[in-house]
Amino acid sequence: MTLIKPGDSQWKDLLSQGAKALGQAPDENALEKCAAFARLLAQANNRVNLSSIRDPRDMAVKHFADSLAPIPYIPEGAKVADIGSGAGFPGLVLAIFRPDLQLTSIETIRKKANFQRHAALELGLSNVKIYNIRAENWKTEGDKGLLFDAVVCRALSDLSAILSWARPMLAPKGQIIAMKGPKGAQELEELDKSCLNDPPLKARVAEYSLPIEKAKRSLVIFS
Ligand SMILES: C[S@@+](CC[C@H](N)C(=O)[O-])C[C@H]1O[C@@H](n2cnc3c(N)ncnc32)[C@H](O)[C@@H]1O
């Protein structure tokens, strides 16, 4: 196996392959921004613990390519919140691949939110705002009155907690996209269905394969 480094040309090839497997045709500008983001994350992760995914291949596939899975479900020009965004996944990658989106990234741990601010500035991501708050405090501590067409999250919490945090942030007809591992359908099956009332939400599951690794992943989509 050849040695690949975060953000080098082989790393970009891997991400490009992963993006294509998920139906996205990445342009060179998006690939280069992701590469720069990967280099910043790798450097920062040497100093402070921001993410347990450190292997460059895993970064390309499990962080960057996987972050693209919600793209087909997000309408053009949408206002999107990523809650519990950690070091910026999927939010910052969505903002890079979809400059039409207005992306709000919400993360409660200060060092992670600060890293995202640094990365967004370095990468010139003018469509991103980062809030170091808890998602459930959006209405009081966030941008008052701003509601979202889509609230996405990955590896955040169980579905009932996600719904309780995301629902108050939704614009009319907004949707919640929870990125889950292989057991999204089972989690939805086990969800207390009273969580889907008032106002009513419909739920569905879209399964996909993590590119290259072929591991099963799922999106639980509430709309
Ligand atoms: C397992 S990490 C996942 C990070 C990122 N979404 C990813 O997939 O790489 C979960 C993140 O959610 C953040 N978090 C947990 N509860 C939160 C809340 N109520 N509001 C905002 N962030 C939260 C944690 O601080 C942590 O960074």
The ligand as an SDF file (V2000), in Angstrom:
LIG
                    3D

 27 29  0  0  0  0  0  0  0  0999 V2000
  -19.3390   11.8160   17.8710 C   0  0  0  0  0  0  0  0  0  0  0  0
  -19.0960   13.4990   17.5820 S   0  0  0  0  0  0  0  0  0  0  0  0
  -19.4710   13.6200   15.8560 C   0  0  0  0  0  0  0  0  0  0  0  0
  -18.8850   14.8500   15.2480 C   0  0  0  0  0  0  0  0  0  0  0  0
  -19.1810   15.0070   13.7410 C   0  0  0  0  0  0  0  0  0  0  0  0
  -20.5850   15.1840   13.4830 N   0  0  0  0  0  0  0  0  0  0  0  0
  -18.6530   13.8360   12.9480 C   0  0  0  0  0  0  0  0  0  0  0  0
  -19.4600   13.0470   12.4540 O   0  0  0  0  0  0  0  0  0  0  0  0
  -17.4170   13.7110   12.8270 O   0  0  0  0  0  0  0  0  0  0  0  0
  -20.5110   14.2890   18.3030 C   0  0  0  0  0  0  0  0  0  0  0  0
  -20.3070   15.7800   18.4950 C   0  0  0  0  0  0  0  0  0  0  0  0
  -21.5370   16.3600   18.9000 O   0  0  0  0  0  0  0  0  0  0  0  0
  -21.2790   17.3610   19.8710 C   0  0  0  0  0  0  0  0  0  0  0  0
  -22.5440   17.5230   20.6240 N   0  0  0  0  0  0  0  0  0  0  0  0
  -23.1330   16.5970   21.4290 C   0  0  0  0  0  0  0  0  0  0  0  0
  -24.3080   17.0680   21.8820 N   0  0  0  0  0  0  0  0  0  0  0  0
  -24.4560   18.3190   21.3610 C   0  0  0  0  0  0  0  0  0  0  0  0
  -25.4720   19.3090   21.4620 C   0  0  0  0  0  0  0  0  0  0  0  0
  -26.5590   19.1080   22.1900 N   0  0  0  0  0  0  0  0  0  0  0  0
  -25.3070   20.4590   20.7780 N   0  0  0  0  0  0  0  0  0  0  0  0
  -24.1940   20.6740   20.0200 C   0  0  0  0  0  0  0  0  0  0  0  0
  -23.1960   19.7700   19.9080 N   0  0  0  0  0  0  0  0  0  0  0  0
  -23.3280   18.6090   20.5530 C   0  0  0  0  0  0  0  0  0  0  0  0
  -20.1140   16.7960   20.6650 C   0  0  0  0  0  0  0  0  0  0  0  0
  -19.4100   17.8080   21.3260 O   0  0  0  0  0  0  0  0  0  0  0  0
  -19.2970   16.1160   19.5790 C   0  0  0  0  0  0  0  0  0  0  0  0
  -18.3400   16.9990   19.0320 O   0  0  0  0  0  0  0  0  0  0  0  0
  1  2  1  0
  2  3  1  0
  2 10  1  0
  3  4  1  0
  4  5  1  0
  5  6  1  0
  5  7  1  0
  7  8  2  0
  7  9  1  0
 10 11  1  0
 11 12  1  0
 11 26  1  0
 12 13  1  0
 13 14  1  0
 13 24  1  0
 14 15  1  0
 14 23  1  0
 15 16  2  0
 16 17  1  0
 17 18  1  0
 17 23  2  0
 18 19  1  0
 18 20  2  0
 20 21  1  0
 21 22  2  0
 22 23  1  0
 24 25  1  0
 24 26  1  0
 26 27  1  0
M  CHG  2   2   1   9  -1
M  END
$$$$
